Amino acid sequence: MENSIARYLDHAILKPEMTRIEAIEAIKYGIEHKVRTVCVRPCDVELAVELCRGTETDPCVVLGFPHGCVLPEVKAFEASTYIDLGVKEIDMVVNYGFIRSGMWEEVERDIRAVSDKTRKAGVLLKVILETCTLSREEIIRATEIAANAGADFVKTSTGFHSAGATEEAVKAMVEAAKGRIKVKASGGIRDIETARRFIEMGCERLGVGYSTTPVLLKGEGRSSENY
């Protein structure tokens, strides 16, 4: 079970107060246990790229995190910078205030600003919707927009808002995706039963806080991680 669940995990190392030593230890733990990616703060990109080199774990970084409100041009610049530094995956926060406003053209432009960079570079893009702020209809439409805009995944949550992944949100995303885009559940996954349930629903990635990873690999217990 350790190896199989590990390959679903984006091992999130995102707490803003983390020291450099804590970040290094968390990255090394993920690499040692062959998680799919270590998902790090932008300030840790070069560190993650170096530590992941030659391993089975890829470096991933968050963009526009955690609120998604910066301009598309700024997101594009961020993406180009991280790509040049060697990341393999980017998790961007879409402007979900625009989603709630029904500003669909602006939502698509926001995502395309980044996907235009990632697709050329062969870097995988996940779009974070922050589903706890959205209605089911908004989740469905946003998933369709993300697929149209060239993203590789839609993702439920940053883990920094009021709630994380729910079965209702994931079901809406999977149904709307129709095989055109993959789904990642993130936030609130603290035990193996929840992780398995989301995988069975069709999620191809799980975002978990770095201190939750050992609980999932062990296959029992519950993490106290607030992510």
C-alpha positions as CSV (number, residue, x, y, z in Angstrom):
1,M,0.0,0.0,0.0
2,E,2.9,2.4,0.7
3,N,4.2,2.5,-2.8
4,S,0.7,2.6,-4.4
5,I,-0.6,5.5,-2.3
6,A,2.7,7.3,-2.5
7,R,2.4,7.7,-6.3
8,Y,-0.9,9.6,-5.9
9,L,0.5,12.1,-3.4
10,D,1.5,15.7,-3.9
11,H,3.3,16.1,-0.6
12,A,2.6,19.7,0.3
13,I,5.3,21.7,2.1
14,L,3.6,25.1,2.1
15,K,3.4,26.5,5.6
16,P,4.8,30.1,5.4
17,E,6.5,29.9,8.8
18,M,8.6,26.9,8.0
19,T,12.3,27.2,8.4
20,R,14.7,26.2,5.7
21,I,15.8,23.2,7.7
22,E,12.2,22.1,8.2
23,A,11.5,22.5,4.5
24,I,14.6,20.4,3.6
25,E,13.6,17.6,6.0
26,A,10.0,17.5,4.6
27,I,11.2,17.4,1.0
28,K,13.7,14.6,1.8
29,Y,11.0,12.6,3.5
30,G,8.8,12.8,0.4
31,I,11.6,11.8,-1.9
32,E,12.6,8.9,0.4
33,H,9.1,7.5,0.2
34,K,8.7,8.2,-3.6
35,V,5.7,10.5,-3.5
36,R,4.7,11.8,-6.9
37,T,5.7,15.4,-6.2
38,V,6.9,17.6,-3.5
39,C,4.7,20.7,-3.7
40,V,6.7,23.7,-2.3
41,R,6.6,27.4,-1.7
42,P,8.1,29.5,-4.5
43,C,11.0,30.4,-2.2
44,D,11.9,26.7,-2.1
45,V,11.8,25.9,-5.8
46,E,15.6,25.8,-6.4
47,L,16.0,23.7,-3.3
48,A,13.3,21.2,-4.4
49,V,14.6,21.0,-7.9
50,E,18.1,20.1,-6.7
51,L,17.0,17.6,-4.1
52,C,14.6,15.9,-6.6
53,R,17.2,15.5,-9.3
54,G,17.7,11.9,-10.2
55,T,14.8,10.6,-8.0
56,E,11.3,9.3,-8.7
57,T,9.8,12.5,-7.2
58,D,9.1,15.6,-9.2
59,P,9.3,19.2,-8.0
60,C,6.0,21.1,-8.0
61,V,5.3,24.7,-7.0
62,V,2.2,26.8,-6.1
63,L,1.4,29.9,-8.1
64,G,-0.8,32.9,-7.2
65,F,-1.1,31.2,-3.9
66,P,-3.3,31.2,-1.8
67,H,-5.8,33.8,-3.1
68,G,-5.4,33.8,-6.9
69,C,-6.1,37.5,-7.2
70,V,-3.0,38.7,-9.0
71,L,-3.2,39.7,-12.6
72,P,-2.9,37.1,-15.4
73,E,0.2,38.8,-16.6
74,V,1.8,38.3,-13.2
75,K,0.8,34.7,-13.1
76,A,2.4,34.2,-16.6
77,F,5.6,35.8,-15.3
78,E,5.6,33.5,-12.3
79,A,5.1,30.5,-14.5
80,S,7.9,31.4,-16.8
81,T,10.2,32.0,-13.8
82,Y,9.4,28.6,-12.2
83,I,9.7,26.8,-15.5
84,D,13.2,28.3,-16.0
85,L,14.2,27.1,-12.5
86,G,13.2,23.5,-13.4
87,V,9.8,22.7,-11.9
88,K,7.9,19.8,-13.5
89,E,4.4,20.8,-12.3
90,I,2.6,24.0,-11.2
91,D,-0.5,24.3,-9.1
92,M,-2.1,27.7,-9.8
93,V,-4.9,29.4,-7.9
94,V,-7.5,30.6,-10.3
95,N,-9.3,33.9,-9.6
96,Y,-12.3,32.3,-8.0
97,G,-13.8,35.7,-7.2
98,F,-14.2,35.9,-11.0
99,I,-15.8,32.5,-11.0
100,R,-18.3,33.6,-8.4
101,S,-19.0,36.7,-10.6
102,G,-19.7,34.7,-13.7
103,M,-16.8,36.4,-15.5
104,W,-16.1,33.3,-17.5
105,E,-14.0,35.0,-20.3
106,E,-11.7,36.5,-17.6
107,V,-11.5,33.1,-15.8
108,E,-10.4,31.5,-19.1
109,R,-7.8,34.2,-19.7
110,D,-6.5,33.8,-16.2
111,I,-5.8,30.1,-16.8
112,R,-4.5,30.5,-20.4
113,A,-1.9,33.0,-19.2
114,V,-0.3,30.1,-17.4
115,S,-1.2,27.2,-19.7
116,D,0.4,29.0,-22.6
117,K,3.7,28.8,-20.7
118,T,3.3,25.3,-19.3
119,R,2.2,23.5,-22.4
120,K,5.2,24.8,-24.4
121,A,7.5,23.7,-21.7
122,G,5.9,20.3,-21.1
123,V,5.1,21.3,-17.5
124,L,1.9,19.9,-16.0
125,L,-0.6,22.5,-14.8
126,K,-3.2,22.0,-12.1
127,V,-5.9,24.7,-11.5
128,I,-7.1,25.2,-7.9
129,L,-10.8,26.2,-7.8
130,E,-11.2,26.7,-4.0
131,T,-14.4,24.7,-4.2
132,C,-15.6,25.5,-0.7
133,T,-16.4,29.0,-2.0
134,L,-18.3,27.8,-5.1
135,S,-21.7,26.4,-5.9
136,R,-22.0,23.0,-7.7
137,E,-22.9,24.8,-11.0
138,E,-19.8,27.1,-10.6
139,I,-17.6,24.1,-10.0
140,I,-18.9,22.4,-13.1
141,R,-18.5,25.4,-15.3
142,A,-15.0,26.2,-13.9
143,T,-13.9,22.6,-14.6
144,E,-15.1,22.9,-18.2
145,I,-13.3,26.2,-18.6
146,A,-10.1,24.8,-17.2
147,A,-10.2,21.9,-19.7
148,N,-10.9,24.4,-22.6
149,A,-8.0,26.6,-21.4
150,G,-5.5,23.8,-21.6
151,A,-5.0,22.8,-18.0
152,D,-4.1,19.2,-17.1
153,F,-5.9,19.0,-13.8
154,V,-8.5,20.8,-11.7
155,K,-7.9,20.7,-8.0
156,T,-10.4,21.3,-5.2
157,S,-8.6,23.4,-2.6
158,T,-5.5,25.4,-1.4
159,G,-5.9,23.9,2.1
160,F,-5.8,27.5,3.4
161,H,-9.5,28.4,3.2
162,S,-12.4,27.3,5.4
163,A,-12.7,23.8,4.0
164,G,-10.9,21.3,1.7
165,A,-12.1,18.6,-0.6
166,T,-15.6,17.2,-0.3
167,E,-17.2,14.2,-2.0
168,E,-19.9,16.6,-3.5
169,A,-17.2,18.8,-5.1
170,V,-15.1,16.0,-6.4
171,K,-18.2,14.2,-7.9
172,A,-19.1,17.5,-9.7
173,M,-15.6,17.9,-11.0
174,V,-15.2,14.3,-12.2
175,E,-18.6,14.4,-14.0
176,A,-17.8,17.7,-15.7
177,A,-14.3,16.6,-16.6
178,K,-15.6,13.9,-18.9
179,G,-12.0,12.6,-19.4
180,R,-10.8,15.9,-20.8
181,I,-9.0,16.9,-17.6
182,K,-7.9,15.1,-14.5
183,V,-9.0,15.8,-10.9
184,K,-7.0,16.3,-7.8
185,A,-8.6,16.3,-4.3
186,S,-6.7,18.4,-1.8
187,G,-7.3,19.6,1.7
188,G,-8.8,17.7,4.6
189,I,-7.4,14.3,3.6
190,R,-6.1,13.0,6.9
191,D,-6.6,9.2,6.9
192,I,-6.3,6.4,4.4
193,E,-10.0,5.8,4.2
194,T,-10.6,9.3,2.9
195,A,-7.7,9.0,0.5
196,R,-9.0,5.7,-0.9
197,R,-12.5,7.1,-1.3
198,F,-11.3,10.0,-3.4
199,I,-9.2,7.7,-5.6
200,E,-12.2,5.4,-6.1
201,M,-14.2,8.4,-7.2
202,G,-11.8,9.1,-9.9
203,C,-9.1,11.4,-8.5
204,E,-5.7,10.8,-10.0
205,R,-3.8,13.0,-7.4
206,L,-4.2,13.8,-3.7
207,G,-2.8,16.9,-2.1
208,V,-1.8,16.3,1.5
209,G,0.2,18.2,4.1
210,Y,3.7,16.8,4.6
211,S,2.9,15.5,8.1
212,T,-0.1,13.6,6.8
213,T,2.0,11.6,4.3
214,P,3.4,9.2,7.0
215,V,-0.2,8.4,8.2
216,L,-1.3,7.5,4.7
217,L,1.8,5.4,4.0
218,K,1.3,3.5,7.3
219,G,-2.3,3.0,6.3
220,E,-3.8,3.7,9.7
221,G,-4.5,6.5,12.2
222,R,-5.5,10.1,11.5
223,S,-3.3,13.1,10.9
224,S,-3.8,16.3,13.0
225,E,-2.4,18.3,10.0
226,N,-4.4,21.5,9.4
227,Y,-4.3,21.2,5.6
